Amino acid sequence: MLQNVSLRYKVPFNLSIAIVFAGVVIAAVLIWRSYDDVRDDLFHDSVGLGEAMNRLLADSLKHDDPWRAYKVLRAIHSSDDNDQRTCLLLRPDGRVYVSSNPRRYPMDARLVGLGPEGFALEALIRDRAGLTKPILVTIDGTRRPAVVFSIMDGGSTRGTLVMIYPESVFTAARDRVVRRVTMSTLVAVLVLLPVAWYVGNRTVNPLLELARRMDDLGHARVDQVQRATVDSNDEIGQLARRFNQMLDELEEKEQLERQVVVSERLAALGRVVTGVAHEINNPLGGMLNSINTHRRFGRKDDLTDRTISLLERGLHQIRDTVSALLVEARAERHGLSPADVDDVRTLVQPDAAARGVGVEWENMLFAELEVPATPVRQMLINLTLNAIQAAEEGGRVICRIAAVDGELKIRIRNDGRPISEEEMGRLFEPFTTSRSSGVGLGLWVTYQIVRQLQGEVIVTSEDGTTSFEVRLPLSIEEAA
Amino acid sequence: MGTTRAAISRRSLFLAGGSALALALTGTARAATRDRFRIGLTPVFLDNRVEFQAAWRAYLERGLGAEVTFVQRQTYREITDLVRTAQLDAAWVCGFPYVRNQEHMRLLAVPLYQGEPLYQAYLIVPSSDNETTRITDLRGRIFVFSDPDSNSGFLDPQVRLIRAGEDPEHFFARTFFAWSHRDVVMAVAEGLANGGSVDGYVWETLRRNQPELAAHTRVVGRSERYGFPPFVTPRSLPQADFALLQNLMTSMSNDPAGSELLAELNLDGFVPGDPGLFDGIRRSVRALNGS
């Protein structure tokens, strides 16, 4: 059950448990120690008193002056707040010489005759006979502590002083310590608990965030999953970093897959289109020849002329469409020169002017390049016109053409409505257009040219800027 | 009997001219042959109140025109010995040592208690003891005396036992001395002893000053009336000093300061007294010696 509880609660809770447990252990040790301390204090206080009173008590025994001894014992009896210790001065024969509580321990009485406590005490003192060292004993039955102290007079024992304490000296001291320790433990725990919760939460939060991100990954597209915050270098930080790295790789992979899908579809489409176009071109040529022959040699009447003329226009339109689909970058005599690029600028200027779009033209070419001029020009025209059309009214189009690192780089950017995800997938397919005018072959043609020149085209559309970047190798390897 | 008559005549004389004499003598304080009087005190009264003693001493010093030193010892015997050897100029002692040392001691003044120079010995038991009615009920018990030289605290109970046909040596299981009447009351009150004999005057005064202590004891017997513990001087004390002291003491009740001190002492005054007052104690001594 506990394993299903969130770490958000489990870690601080476990920390709290540890703190409370530590508090209880410390309290227990202190209480246990205090019991020993009380015993030691009791013993040492008693021995101190015994030593202080030894002379007086020895004299009173020697001179048989019980009243003097009684006064001494009374003084010890109530000398401090030790609840009242009862003091017995015993004669060497074990009888009570005098006690601080004469009603309970009368003079001359034998201990054995004084109830169970007296009986137990008598046994303890009998066991101790011959010894003079003070001892701390616990009286059987009543559990009362007692200190037995020999009254010495010049090396011989005159009597025995017994100081009996109420059990409450322990319980009172213990209660006092318990109260104090409990209070301070409670205070410490109360102070530490919020700290534990804070520390626990701090520790767990990055993990929780990571868990949320992982969870998102199951539900959303990779590129929509937020990256985890990395603010440490510990295991959690490493985990977050690995997670982010994994996200990057996943995203890259997905993008690659999308590109592969797009280019494979385009390739298949290209094969179909080429095949269909050739199949159409052959009969089309025959049909157009037949019409020519009929014009030259056939009989003429109005109806036939109009019909033939209609057929001829239709067939011409078919031929135009098919030839537009069949893009062929044939090897040419001359390569692309800076002047070719400037020509394109001149060609698109009227369209740009019509829409009020500013065209920034950066022609960085300085010499003729080894790329065929015609297809590159066509491509450049298509892309620039597209950009001018896509740009906002009064917007801006930036064209940059440069030869860098053995590549021809053409980059055309425009502001305006970005290309949607959906459009992006079918961008280069024929007859795809977002505009009312045009058949939508411009990008198809562009793509076919780039493909035939073994280059690549990268389209990005974000933050209000759409960019087409074409890279063409300057020395084309002849396709096998 | 002759001495008794003499005492009465002297007392009458004093009573007749007491006030005038006292006033006259106050002026003759300078007649003292010494500049210091050593006065012994015994626990025949509540001798443990330091402030009272200071006030009393100051009063005596004013009256005597000389320094006064109070001397206290644990036992009566020590004070008695000091008087016998004239190391004290006066002492407040019990009637028992007085009658035994009459050849060394001169009667200076006898306190007036409840209007008479007499007092009684009280037999007391713990207030929890409801059965004892006389000393012979305490056979085999623990008994506390005040001092072996005390009449009320030792002689009287001994003699009472002898008169009852008992042997005081073996009558009680155990006896001990508390060395003062106040402590006898305490020993009985706290149950250390099953009975005790105490100066009735001290017990009554304690009942007034420390009622909670006296309340723990019960008086079960009162003796005949004996001469009150007197002030004595060594026989060697010069007459001038003796007269000065005697007149000062007997006139205490005549001035407010003296009356105040007497009230503290729970006494009415002092009279010169007569040795015959102590005949009862003399009879007790004879009974004790004869036993």
Interface residues (C-beta under 8 A of the other chain):
Chain A: D64 D65 P66 W67 Y70 K71 R74 V98 P102 R103 P106 M107 D108
Chain B: I142 V144 A173 R174 F176 F177 A178 W179 D183 A187 E190 G191 L192
